[in-house]
Amino acid sequence: PLPSNGECYSNKVGRLPVAYLTAYDENLITSPNLYRDGLVIDLLLKNKIKDKTINIDSLVSGDVDAIILFLRATSYGPEFPISVTDPKTGQNIETAVDLTTIKTKEFKLKGDENGYFDYKLPKSGKVVKFKYLTRKEEKDLRTLNEMENKALVASQLRSVAKIVQDSLTVDTVLDGKEKQLIFDNNKRLEDWAKRIESKKFVQFNKAITNRMEMQVVSIDGETDRKKIKNIINAMPANDSLHLRRYILDNEPGLNFEITVERPESMGGGSFKTFLEWDDTVFLNIA
């Protein structure tokens, strides 16, 4: 069963048949380049979801987490090694989490025919229709937020320019004229990075409004994306806070809060923290 109960989708499918991992899948799991490119989870989903009519890019993040937890626990056992920092002492603790203790959060919302949900803003009274982001949209949002960090953009431009330069140095396919053309264009990347750095931008991104713009599909029936963006930017802070809290508090997914037992040698007792669950959950499995 999916944490969303299928309410985030137009077809309302709340269960998906998923195959167990095989030795063939371990070729993916042990490929460092797939982690670097952020593809390992996407490929596993594509291979293991038996219903091939399902577009994996349409799956909301909480449902993907549940599928991956199932695959990890059933293939390599429920014991999941973690390293956490003790908030009391600042020391590192090596321990393990029993994945069978990770439970699905209760999801009570009912989606409309498109898998969208309604919320009435407490201050303005406007009715917002929103959706929960898919795994792909979450990745796109992270990229957008990163790209607004101009220092990071400049650094990435320099990295690309260096890769191109190194490739030109050892290339045996292109002729001299082609190499020169690419070399000239590559210099433009470096110049672009210099111009960005010369502007001395204040480093911040629009993480709050970026997410809201991706989640909100209409406001009082208005669906024009440009108009929605303007409404969001002018939205009273109280309305913005309550909307974001409502979406987060009702988000479908797993409850990743865990209790870590502190070794007696470190004073005993326990503390609560959250299990980091990302694309690296299969990393370092030999």
C-alpha positions in Angstrom: 0.0 0.0 0.0 1.1 3.5 -0.8 1.2 6.2 2.0 -0.9 8.5 -0.2 -3.7 5.9 -0.5 -3.7 6.9 -4.2 -5.3 10.2 -3.3 -2.5 12.2 -5.0 -3.3 10.6 -8.4 -6.1 10.9 -10.9 -6.4 7.1 -11.1 -6.5 6.8 -7.3 -4.3 3.7 -7.4 -3.3 3.1 -3.7 -1.3 -0.1 -4.1 1.5 -1.1 -6.5 3.0 -4.5 -7.3 6.7 -4.4 -6.6 9.2 -7.2 -7.4 12.1 -8.1 -5.1 15.6 -7.1 -5.9 17.7 -9.6 -7.9 21.4 -10.1 -8.6 20.9 -8.1 -11.8 19.7 -5.1 -9.8 22.9 -5.2 -7.8 24.7 -4.1 -10.9 22.8 -0.8 -10.5 23.2 -0.6 -6.7 27.0 -1.0 -6.9 27.5 1.5 -9.8 29.1 4.7 -8.4 28.2 6.7 -11.5 24.5 6.2 -11.0 24.7 7.8 -7.5 26.8 10.6 -9.0 24.2 11.2 -11.6 21.2 10.7 -9.3 19.8 7.9 -11.3 20.0 4.8 -9.1 16.6 5.1 -7.5 14.9 6.0 -10.8 16.2 2.9 -12.5 15.3 0.7 -9.5 11.7 2.0 -9.6 11.5 1.5 -13.3 12.8 -2.1 -13.0 10.9 -3.2 -9.9 7.4 -1.7 -10.3 5.5 -4.4 -12.2 2.7 -2.2 -13.5 4.5 -0.7 -16.5 1.6 1.8 -17.1 2.9 3.7 -14.1 5.0 6.7 -14.9 7.6 6.7 -12.1 8.1 10.5 -12.5 4.5 10.9 -11.4 5.0 9.2 -8.0 5.0 11.6 -5.0 8.1 11.5 -2.8 6.4 9.8 0.1 5.3 6.9 -2.0 8.7 6.5 -3.5 10.2 6.4 0.0 7.9 3.6 1.0 8.8 1.5 -2.1 12.5 2.0 -1.6 12.2 1.1 2.1 10.4 -2.1 1.1 13.1 -3.0 -1.4 15.9 -2.2 1.1 14.4 -4.2 4.0 13.3 -7.2 2.0 16.5 -7.6 0.1 19.2 -6.9 2.7 17.3 -7.3 6.0 15.7 -4.8 8.3 18.9 -3.7 10.0 20.1 -0.4 8.6 23.4 0.9 9.8 23.6 4.6 10.6 26.0 7.2 12.0 24.5 10.0 14.1 25.8 12.8 16.2 24.8 12.9 19.9 23.2 16.3 20.5 24.2 16.2 24.1 27.9 15.3 23.7 28.6 16.1 20.1 30.1 12.6 19.7 29.5 10.3 16.8 27.5 7.1 17.5 27.5 4.1 15.2 24.3 2.1 15.5 21.6 0.5 13.5 17.9 1.1 12.8 15.3 -1.7 12.5 13.5 -0.7 9.3 10.4 -2.6 10.3 9.8 0.1 13.0 9.5 2.8 10.3 5.7 3.3 10.0 3.5 5.0 7.4 2.1 8.4 8.5 -1.7 8.5 8.6 -3.0 10.3 5.5 -6.6 11.6 5.8 -6.9 14.0 2.9 -9.1 13.3 -0.1 -7.8 14.4 -3.5 -10.1 15.6 -6.3 -10.2 14.0 -9.7 -6.7 15.3 -10.5 -5.2 14.4 -7.1 -5.3 18.0 -5.9 -6.3 19.2 -2.4 -8.1 22.3 -1.1 -7.2 24.7 1.7 -8.8 28.0 2.7 -6.4 30.7 3.7 -7.3 31.9 7.2 -6.6 35.6 6.6 -7.6 36.4 3.0 -10.2 33.6 2.7 -8.9 32.6 -0.7 -9.2 28.9 -1.6 -5.9 27.3 -2.6 -5.8 24.1 -4.6 -2.4 22.4 -4.2 -0.6 19.2 -5.0 2.1 17.1 -3.4 5.3 17.2 -5.3 6.6 14.1 -7.2 10.1 12.8 -6.7 11.1 14.4 -10.0 9.6 17.8 -9.0 11.5 17.7 -5.7 14.7 17.1 -7.6 13.8 20.0 -10.0 13.1 22.2 -7.0 16.5 21.5 -5.4 18.2 22.3 -8.7 16.3 25.6 -8.9 17.2 26.6 -5.4 20.9 25.7 -6.0 20.9 27.7 -9.3 19.8 30.8 -7.4 23.0 30.6 -5.5 25.2 32.6 -7.9 28.4 31.5 -6.3 27.5 27.9 -6.9 26.5 28.7 -10.5 29.9 30.3 -11.1 31.6 27.3 -9.6 29.7 24.8 -11.7 30.4 26.8 -14.9 34.1 26.6 -14.1 33.8 22.9 -13.5 32.1 22.4 -16.9 34.7 24.5 -18.6 37.5 22.4 -17.1 35.8 19.2 -18.2 35.6 20.5 -21.7 39.1 21.8 -21.7 40.5 18.4 -20.4 38.4 16.6 -23.0 39.8 18.7 -25.8 43.3 18.0 -24.7 43.0 14.3 -25.2 40.5 14.3 -28.1 41.4 12.4 -31.3 38.0 12.8 -33.0 37.7 16.5 -33.8 39.8 18.4 -36.3 41.7 21.5 -35.5 38.9 23.9 -36.6 36.3 22.1 -34.6 38.5 22.1 -31.5 39.1 25.8 -31.9 35.4 26.6 -32.1 34.7 24.6 -28.9 37.7 26.2 -27.2 36.4 29.7 -28.0 32.9 28.9 -26.7 34.5 27.3 -23.6 36.2 30.6 -22.9 32.8 32.2 -22.8 31.8 29.9 -20.0 34.8 31.1 -18.0 34.0 34.7 -18.8 30.4 34.1 -17.7 31.6 32.8 -14.3 33.9 35.8 -13.9 31.0 38.2 -14.6 28.8 36.5 -12.1 31.5 36.7 -9.4 32.1 40.4 -10.2 28.5 41.3 -9.4 29.0 40.2 -5.7 25.4 39.0 -5.4 23.8 38.7 -2.0 23.6 34.9 -1.5 20.0 33.7 -0.9 17.4 31.8 -2.8 13.6 31.9 -2.9 13.1 28.5 -1.4 9.8 29.2 0.2 8.1 30.8 -2.8 9.7 28.4 -5.2 8.1 25.5 -3.4 4.8 27.2 -3.2 4.8 28.0 -6.8 5.4 24.4 -7.7 2.7 23.1 -5.3 -0.1 25.6 -5.9 -2.2 24.8 -9.0 -4.9 27.4 -8.5 -6.0 30.2 -6.2 -9.7 31.1 -6.1 -10.0 29.3 -9.5 -7.1 31.2 -11.1 -4.8 28.8 -12.9 -2.5 31.2 -14.9 1.0 30.4 -13.6 2.2 34.0 -13.8 -0.8 35.3 -11.9 -0.4 32.6 -9.3 3.2 33.6 -8.8 2.2 37.2 -8.3 -0.5 36.2 -5.8 2.0 34.0 -3.8 4.6 36.8 -3.7 2.0 39.2 -2.3 0.4 36.6 0.0 0.2 37.8 3.7 2.9 36.0 5.8 0.2 34.6 8.1 -1.5 32.9 5.1 1.8 31.6 3.7 2.8 30.1 7.1 -0.5 28.4 7.6 -0.6 27.0 4.1 2.9 25.6 4.3 2.2 24.1 7.7 -1.0 22.5 6.5 0.7 20.9 3.5 3.6 19.7 5.6 1.5 18.4 8.5 -0.6 16.3 6.1 2.1 15.2 3.7 1.9 11.5 2.8 4.9 9.4 3.6 6.8 7.6 6.3 7.6 8.7 9.9 11.3 8.8 10.0 11.6 9.8 13.6 13.8 7.3 15.4 15.1 6.8 19.0 18.9 6.2 19.3 20.2 4.5 22.4 23.3 6.1 23.9 26.0 3.6 24.9 26.6 3.2 28.6 30.2 4.3 28.0 28.8 7.7 26.8 26.4 8.1 29.7 23.5 5.9 28.7 20.0 7.1 27.9 18.6 7.9 24.5 17.6 10.7 22.2 15.3 11.2 19.3 16.5 12.2 15.8 15.4 11.6 12.2 16.7 8.9 9.9 18.3 10.4 6.8 16.6 8.6 3.8 17.9 9.6 0.4 19.4 8.2 -2.8 22.3 6.7 -0.9 20.3 4.0 1.1 21.9 1.3 -1.0 25.4 2.8 -1.1 28.3 0.7 0.2 26.4 -2.6 -0.1 29.0 -5.0 -1.4 
